[in-house]
């Protein structure tokens, strides 16, 4: 796909793209700062207009400044660049072996410290299902059954704890192999050695990788399939075979898509955005229509296979369907907030008691035991756990009428509720994500949870058996104390809000240069983000998939842009 259609067109697109990007950044950072500082924003017409105008002005100013600086640097570099020296790396297969071995070696210390692994988050509930044989679909059934296989293996060996340790080791292998496959893939793309080396080091030593690799949670295996899916998808784009039919990369893409859906309940929904953009490509991209159709077909086949797989697993185990309240997290927050500010419940001095009685009655039926009194802006769980979803399922018309009526009457409260619970995803100074589970009494509730429900897990045969207690204590202090917030480089890489702006910057870059096909992989990220912002809270483990794939996708785009530039013999800045 060609670069822009001329110098003027390229310059115009650059100014528009950068202006919108920085305007959005400035406005969102102000909203995050205001909510973090005061807890509320009074949305008025003139206040909103002023905020939008100020954000647009700041965005245009930043855009013009960057364009001017870039032009100056381009003139200084003109005539001075030449072919850079490239150190030689082993071939892709050898890179895979070395990368996987080095990652496992680096993560092994954490594995010994937390042996048999970090059993936090949902694993206690899943172990209860495994032991009782009564399964549910609220947590991915495929993950529960996989853990159950290793538990049974451990039981056959005489120690369930050994089975859990084997599961953790298996999970480490999967993550290491996925990252190693990414390293080998970058090597095959001809990415410069320095970038591959940096990605390699990042995979080995990034603290979050070490903790997540030994944490028994669905997010790790989902991230594995997410990365493999994007690698296969990008390879199909790179090969550019404008024909129908399937090859090995199509099969790999199908299997990775199936795994992604099986190991995350919202995985299927994350694919819908990318599928929409592929469908648009089928309509508008005449030259590559068969390729776009092939991609759509592969994606839909993966979604269908995933749906069938989920259904078969549920039927074969007699699993009880999970409650849908997770999908109602944003409406729950919005209605609870509206009740506190306008329901006359006497919790806040700002409560104007202006809500109609019929709306109060429905909220009381929906949020049982006056659960709105437990409202927290940063997490929906305190209210959500008391939600009576019968109201939504069987009184749908009445619920929608109330929800929309409150939206029309109190739009500012709805906006604030949605922005507040998702603050960590866009506000780069947010720290609430690191403290969201802390209760002031227990350790292990920092940015990554290391706290076990020890008594309950011991009843299931799983217990702490650290093989390196000294390192375990050091890692506990690091995690529980959220040390990364005090380390500038780590903070920049680990604060959730940073990653959204990295991905948006990539999307803007590709739009400026008319690299529309390369924007398709970003559609997967957009779809996943959509499922995140509809969720109950911001946690780093939820964001782990988009963190894990980032360096591989960024370097893929860089390699493809350089290849297109070389093949066309044009300077992208010149159109």
C-alpha positions in Angstrom: 0.0 0.0 0.0 1.5 3.3 -1.0 2.5 6.2 1.2 0.6 9.4 1.1 -0.5 11.1 -2.2 2.0 14.0 -2.1 3.8 16.3 0.2 0.8 18.6 0.9 -1.5 15.7 1.5 1.0 14.1 3.8 1.5 17.3 5.7 -2.2 17.9 6.1 -2.9 14.4 7.4 0.0 14.6 9.8 -1.3 17.9 11.3 -4.9 16.5 11.5 -3.8 13.2 13.0 -1.4 14.7 15.6 -3.9 17.5 16.5 -6.7 15.0 17.2 -4.3 12.7 19.1 -2.9 15.4 21.4 -6.4 17.0 21.9 -7.8 13.7 23.0 -4.8 13.2 25.3 -5.1 16.6 26.9 -8.8 16.4 27.5 -8.6 12.9 28.9 -5.7 13.8 31.3 -7.7 16.8 32.6 -10.8 14.6 33.2 -8.6 12.0 35.0 -6.9 14.7 37.1 -10.2 16.4 38.0 -11.8 13.1 39.1 -8.8 12.0 41.0 -8.5 15.3 42.8 -12.2 16.2 43.4 -14.1 13.0 42.7 -16.7 14.8 40.6 -17.0 17.0 37.5 -20.0 19.3 37.1 -20.6 19.0 33.3 -22.2 22.2 31.9 -22.6 23.3 28.3 -20.1 26.1 28.5 -17.7 24.2 30.6 -17.7 21.3 28.1 -17.2 23.7 25.2 -14.3 25.4 26.9 -12.7 22.1 27.7 -13.0 20.9 24.1 -11.7 24.2 22.7 -8.8 24.2 25.1 -8.0 20.6 24.3 -8.2 21.3 20.6 -5.9 24.4 20.9 -3.4 22.4 22.9 -3.5 19.6 20.4 -3.0 21.9 17.4 -0.1 23.6 19.2 1.6 20.4 20.0 1.1 19.2 16.5 2.6 22.2 14.9 5.5 22.1 17.3 6.3 18.5 16.5 6.0 19.0 12.8 8.4 21.9 12.9 10.9 20.0 15.1 10.6 17.0 12.8 11.3 19.1 9.7 14.3 20.7 11.3 15.7 17.3 12.3 15.1 15.9 8.8 17.1 18.8 7.3 20.0 18.1 9.7 20.0 14.4 8.9 19.7 14.9 5.1 22.7 13.5 3.3 24.3 12.0 6.5 22.5 8.7 6.7 23.9 5.5 5.3 23.4 1.8 5.7 23.8 0.9 9.3 26.0 -1.9 10.5 24.0 -5.0 11.6 25.3 -7.6 14.0 24.4 -11.1 13.0 21.9 -13.1 15.0 21.4 -16.8 14.7 18.6 -18.0 12.4 14.9 -18.0 13.5 14.9 -21.6 14.8 18.1 -21.0 16.8 16.7 -17.7 18.1 13.6 -19.6 19.2 15.6 -22.1 21.2 17.9 -19.6 22.8 15.1 -17.1 23.6 12.9 -19.8 25.2 15.7 -21.2 27.3 16.9 -17.8 28.5 13.3 -16.7 29.5 12.7 -19.9 31.5 16.1 -19.5 33.2 15.2 -15.9 34.2 11.7 -16.8 35.4 12.8 -20.0 37.3 14.0 -18.0 40.3 10.5 -16.6 40.8 9.0 -20.1 40.3 11.2 -21.5 43.1 10.4 -18.5 45.4 6.6 -18.9 45.0 6.5 -22.7 44.5 4.1 -24.2 43.5 3.1 -20.8 41.9 1.1 -17.8 42.8 -2.4 -19.1 43.6 -4.4 -15.8 43.8 -7.3 -14.2 41.9 -9.9 -16.8 40.8 -7.9 -20.0 41.4 -9.6 -20.6 44.8 -13.0 -20.7 43.2 -11.8 -22.8 40.3 -10.2 -25.3 42.7 -13.5 -25.6 44.5 -15.1 -26.5 41.2 -12.4 -29.0 40.4 -12.7 -30.8 43.8 -16.5 -30.8 43.9 -17.0 -31.6 40.2 -19.6 -28.8 40.0 -18.5 -26.4 37.3 -19.6 -23.0 36.2 -18.9 -20.8 33.2 -18.2 -17.5 35.0 -14.5 -18.3 34.8 -13.3 -19.9 31.5 -14.2 -23.5 31.7 -11.3 -24.6 29.5 -8.8 -23.0 32.0 -10.6 -24.7 35.0 -10.5 -28.1 33.3 -6.8 -27.7 32.3 -5.9 -26.9 35.9 -8.0 -29.9 36.9 -6.0 -32.2 34.6 -2.8 -31.2 36.4 -4.5 -31.5 39.8 -5.5 -35.1 38.9 -2.0 -35.8 37.7 -0.6 -34.5 41.0 -3.1 -36.6 42.9 -2.0 -39.7 41.0 1.6 -38.8 41.9 0.5 -38.6 45.6 0.6 -34.8 46.0 -1.9 -32.3 44.6 0.6 -29.5 45.3 2.9 -31.2 42.8 0.1 -31.1 40.3 -0.3 -27.3 40.8 3.5 -26.9 40.4 3.4 -28.8 37.2 0.6 -26.6 35.9 2.6 -23.5 36.7 5.6 -25.0 34.9 3.4 -25.7 31.9 2.1 -22.2 31.9 5.7 -20.8 32.0 6.6 -23.0 29.1 3.7 -21.8 27.0 4.5 -18.1 27.7 8.2 -18.6 27.0 7.5 -20.4 23.8 5.0 -17.7 22.6 7.6 -15.0 23.3 10.3 -17.0 21.7 8.1 -17.5 18.6 7.7 -13.8 18.5 11.5 -13.3 18.7 12.1 -15.8 15.9 9.4 -14.2 13.8 11.0 -10.7 14.2 14.3 -12.3 13.1 12.6 -13.7 10.0 11.2 -10.2 9.2 14.8 -8.8 9.2 14.2 -6.5 12.2 17.5 -4.8 13.3 19.5 -6.7 15.9 19.3 -4.0 18.5 15.5 -4.0 18.5 15.3 -7.8 18.7 17.9 -7.7 21.6 15.9 -5.1 23.5 12.7 -7.1 23.0 14.5 -10.3 24.2 15.8 -8.6 27.3 12.3 -7.1 28.0 10.8 -10.6 27.7 13.3 -12.0 30.1 13.5 -9.3 32.8 10.4 -7.2 32.7 9.1 -7.8 36.3 5.5 -8.2 35.3 6.4 -11.2 33.0 8.2 -12.9 35.9 5.1 -12.5 38.2 2.5 -13.4 35.6 4.4 -16.4 34.3 4.1 -18.1 37.7 0.5 -16.8 38.5 -2.2 -19.5 37.9 -4.7 -17.3 36.0 -6.5 -17.4 32.7 -4.9 -14.1 31.6 -1.5 -15.7 30.9 -2.8 -18.4 28.5 -5.1 -15.9 26.9 -2.1 -13.7 26.3 -0.2 -16.6 24.7 -3.0 -17.3 22.2 -3.5 -13.5 21.6 0.1 -13.1 20.6 0.2 -16.2 18.4 -3.1 -15.1 16.8 -1.6 -11.7 15.9 1.6 -13.2 14.6 -0.3 -15.5 12.3 -2.6 -12.7 11.2 0.2 -10.4 10.5 2.1 -13.1 8.6 -1.0 -13.5 6.4 -1.0 -9.8 5.7 2.7 -9.8 5.0 2.5 -12.7 2.5 -0.4 -10.8 0.8 -1.7 -13.8 -1.1 -4.8 -12.4 -2.7 -6.5 -15.7 -3.2 -9.0 -17.9 -1.4 -7.9 -21.2 0.2 -6.1 -22.1 3.4 -2.5 -22.7 4.2 -0.5 -23.4 7.4 -0.7 -19.7 8.6 -4.5 -19.8 8.2 -4.7 -23.0 10.3 -2.4 -21.4 12.9 -4.6 -18.3 13.0 -7.8 -20.5 13.4 -6.3 -22.5 16.3 -5.0 -19.4 18.1 -8.4 -17.8 17.7 -10.0 -20.9 19.1 -7.6 -20.8 22.1 -8.2 -17.1 22.7 -12.0 -17.6 22.9 -11.7 -20.7 25.1 -9.5 -19.0 27.6 -11.3 -15.7 28.0 -15.1 -15.3 28.2 -14.9 -11.9 26.4 -12.4 -13.2 23.8 -15.1 -13.6 21.2 -16.4 -10.1 21.6 -12.9 -8.7 21.3 -12.7 -10.1 17.7 -15.9 -8.4 16.5 -14.2 -5.0 16.0 -11.4 -6.5 13.9 -14.0 -8.5 11.9 -15.9 -5.3 11.2 -12.8 -3.6 9.7 -11.9 -6.7 7.7 -15.5 -6.7 6.3 -15.0 -3.0 5.3 -11.8 -4.1 3.5 -13.8 -6.7 1.6 -16.1 -3.9 0.3 -13.6 -1.1 -0.3 -10.3 -2.8 -1.1 -10.7 -4.0 -4.6 -7.1 -5.0 -5.1 -7.0 -7.2 -2.0 -10.6 -8.2 -1.7 -9.8 -12.0 -1.8 -7.2 -11.6 1.0 -9.7 -9.6 3.1 -12.4 -12.2 2.5 -9.9 -14.9 3.5 -9.2 -13.1 6.7 -12.8 -12.6 7.5 -13.6 -16.2 6.8 -10.7 -17.4 9.0 -11.9 -15.1 11.8 -15.5 -16.2 11.6 -14.4 -19.8 11.5 -12.4 -19.2 14.6 -15.4 -17.6 16.3 -17.7 -20.4 15.3 -15.2 -23.0 16.5 -14.8 -21.2 19.8 -18.6 -21.0 20.3 -19.0 -24.7 19.5 -16.0 -25.5 21.8 -17.5 -23.5 24.7 -20.9 -25.2 24.2 -19.4 -28.7 24.1 -17.3 -28.1 27.3 -20.4 -26.7 29.1 -22.6 -29.7 28.1 -20.0 -32.3 28.8 -19.4 -31.0 32.3 -23.0 -29.9 33.1 -21.6 -26.5 33.9 -23.9 -23.9 35.2 -24.1 -20.7 33.1 -22.3 -17.8 34.7 -24.2 -14.8 35.9 -24.2 -11.9 33.4 -23.7 -9.1 36.0 -20.0 -8.7 34.8 -21.4 -7.3 31.5 -23.5 -4.8 33.5 -20.6 -3.2 35.4 -20.9 0.2 33.8 -24.7 0.5 34.1 -24.3 -0.7 37.8 -21.8 2.1 38.5 -23.9 4.7 36.7 -27.1 3.9 38.4 -25.5 3.6 41.9 -23.8 7.0 41.4 -27.0 8.6 40.2 -28.8 7.2 43.3 -26.1 8.7 45.7 -26.3 12.1 44.0 -30.0 12.4 43.3 -31.9 9.6 45.2 -32.4 11.3 48.5 -30.5 8.5 50.4 -28.6 10.9 52.6 -25.0 9.6 51.9 -23.7 12.7 50.2 -24.3 16.4 51.0 -24.6 17.0 47.2 -27.7 14.7 47.1 -30.6 16.8 45.7 -33.3 14.1 46.0 -34.6 14.9 42.5 -34.9 11.3 41.3 -38.5 10.1 40.6 -40.0 7.5 43.0 -40.4 4.9 40.2 -36.7 5.1 39.3 -35.7 4.7 43.0 -37.9 1.7 43.3 -36.4 -0.1 40.3 -32.8 0.7 41.5 -33.8 -0.7 44.9 -35.0 -3.9 43.2 -31.8 -4.0 41.0 -29.2 -3.2 43.7 -30.3 -5.2 46.7 -29.8 -4.2 50.3 -29.1 -0.6 49.4 -25.9 -1.7 47.8 -25.4 1.7 46.2 -24.2 2.8 49.6 -21.1 0.7 49.0 -20.3 2.5 45.7 -16.6 3.0 44.9 -15.7 5.1 41.8 -12.7 2.8 40.9 -14.3 -0.6 41.2 -17.8 -2.0 40.5 -17.4 -5.2 42.7 -18.8 -3.8 46.0 -22.1 -2.9 44.4 -22.0 -5.6 41.7 -22.0 -8.5 44.1 -25.4 -7.4 45.4 -26.9 -7.0 41.9 -30.2 -8.8 41.1 -29.9 -9.6 37.4 -33.5 -10.9 37.3 -34.5 -7.3 36.9 -32.6 -6.9 33.7 -33.5 -10.3 32.3 -37.2 -10.4 33.0 -38.1 -6.7 33.4 -36.0 -5.6 30.5 -38.4 -2.9 29.2 -38.8 -1.3 32.6 -35.1 -1.4 33.3 -34.2 0.2 30.0 -36.8 2.9 30.5 -35.3 3.8 33.9 -31.7 3.6 32.7 -32.4 5.9 29.7 -34.5 8.3 31.7 -31.7 8.7 34.2 -29.2 9.1 31.4 -31.2 11.9 29.9 -31.7 13.6 33.3 -28.3 13.0 34.8 -25.8 12.7 31.9 -22.9 14.1 33.9 -23.2 11.4 36.6 -23.3 8.7 34.0 -20.2 10.2 32.3 -18.3 10.6 35.6 -19.1 7.0 36.6 -17.8 5.6 33.3 -14.7 7.8 33.4 -14.0 7.1 37.0 -14.1 3.3 36.9 -11.9 3.3 33.8 -9.5 6.0 34.9 -6.4 3.7 34.9 -6.8 3.0 31.2 -6.4 6.6 30.0 -5.0 8.7 32.9 -1.2 8.2 32.9 -0.8 9.4 36.5 -3.4 7.0 37.9 -2.3 4.9 40.9 -5.7 3.6 41.9 -5.1 0.4 39.9 -2.3 -0.5 42.3 -4.3 -0.1 45.5 -7.7 -1.2 44.3 -7.7 -4.5 46.3 -5.9 -3.3 49.4 -7.8 -3.5 52.7 -5.1 -2.3 55.1 -5.0 -5.6 56.9 -3.4 -8.2 54.5 -0.3 -8.4 52.4 -0.2 -9.4 48.8 -2.9 -7.1 47.5 -0.7 -4.7 45.5 -0.5 -4.2 41.7 -0.3 -8.0 41.3 -2.0 -10.2 43.9 0.1 -12.7 45.7 -2.3 -13.3 48.6 -3.6 -16.8 48.9 -6.8 -17.8 50.6 -4.5 -20.2 52.4 -7.0 -22.2 54.6 -9.4 -22.9 51.7 -6.6 -23.9 49.3 -5.0 -26.1 51.9 -8.3 -27.9 52.2 -8.0 -28.6 48.5 -4.4 -29.8 48.9 -2.6 -26.7 47.7 -0.1 -25.0 50.1 2.8 -22.6 50.0 6.2 -24.5 49.8 8.7 -21.8 48.8 12.1 -23.2 47.8 13.8 -19.8 48.1 12.3 -18.0 51.1 14.7 -15.1 50.9 13.8 -14.2 47.3 10.1 -14.8 48.1 10.2 -12.1 50.8 12.0 -9.7 48.4 9.4 -10.3 45.7 6.6 -9.9 48.2 7.8 -6.5 49.2 8.2 -5.4 45.6 4.7 -6.5 44.7 2.9 -5.5 47.8 4.6 -2.2 48.0 4.0 -1.3 44.3 7.7 -0.4 44.0 7.4 0.2 40.3 5.5 3.4 41.0 8.8 4.8 42.4 11.0 3.7 39.5 10.7 6.1 36.5 11.4 3.7 33.7 9.3 0.9 35.2 6.5 3.3 35.9 6.4 4.4 32.3 6.2 0.8 31.1 3.7 -0.5 33.7 1.1 2.2 34.4 -1.9 1.0 32.4 -2.8 4.4 30.9 0.5 4.6 29.1 -0.4 1.6 26.9 -3.5 3.1 25.4 -1.6 6.1 24.1 1.1 3.9 22.6 -1.5 2.0 20.7 -3.4 5.2 19.6 -0.1 6.7 18.5 0.5 3.7 16.3 -3.0 4.0 14.8 -2.5 7.7 14.1 0.9 7.0 12.5 -0.6 4.3 10.2 -3.6 6.6 9.3 -1.2 9.5 8.4 0.7 7.2 6.1 -2.4 5.5 4.7 -1.2 2.1 5.9 -4.8 0.8 6.2 -4.0 -2.9 6.0 -1.5 -2.5 8.8 -4.2 -1.0 10.9 -6.1 -4.3 10.9 -4.0 -5.8 13.7 -4.7 -2.7 15.7 -8.4 -3.6 15.4 -7.8 -6.6 17.6 -6.4 -4.3 20.3 -9.3 -1.9 19.9 -11.8 -4.8 20.3 -10.0 -6.0 23.4 -9.9 -2.5 24.9 -13.7 -2.3 24.3 -14.2 -5.3 26.5 -11.9 -3.8 29.2 -13.7 -0.4 29.4 -17.0 -2.2 29.9 -15.5 -4.2 32.8 -15.6 -3.7 36.6 -12.2 -2.3 37.3 -8.7 -1.5 36.0 -6.1 -4.1 36.8 -2.8 -4.7 35.2 -3.5 -8.4 34.7 -6.5 -7.4 32.5 -4.1 -5.3 30.4 -1.4 -7.9 30.2 -2.4 -9.2 26.7 -1.9 -5.8 25.1 1.3 -5.2 27.0 2.7 -8.6 25.9 2.0 -8.2 22.2 3.1 -4.5 22.0 6.8 -4.8 21.1 6.2 -7.5 18.5 3.4 -5.5 16.8 5.4 -2.2 16.8 8.4 -3.9 15.3 6.3 -5.7 12.7 4.8 -2.4 11.6 8.3 -0.8 11.5 9.6 -3.7 9.3 6.6 -3.5 7.0 6.9 0.2 6.5 10.6 0.0 5.8 10.0 -2.8 3.3 7.3 -0.8 1.5 9.6 2.2 1.4 12.4 0.1 -0.1 10.2 -1.5 -2.7 8.7 1.8 -3.8 12.0 3.7 -3.6 10.2 6.7 -2.1 10.6 8.8 1.0 7.5 8.6 3.2 7.9 12.2 4.2 7.9 13.2 0.6 4.6 11.5 -0.3 
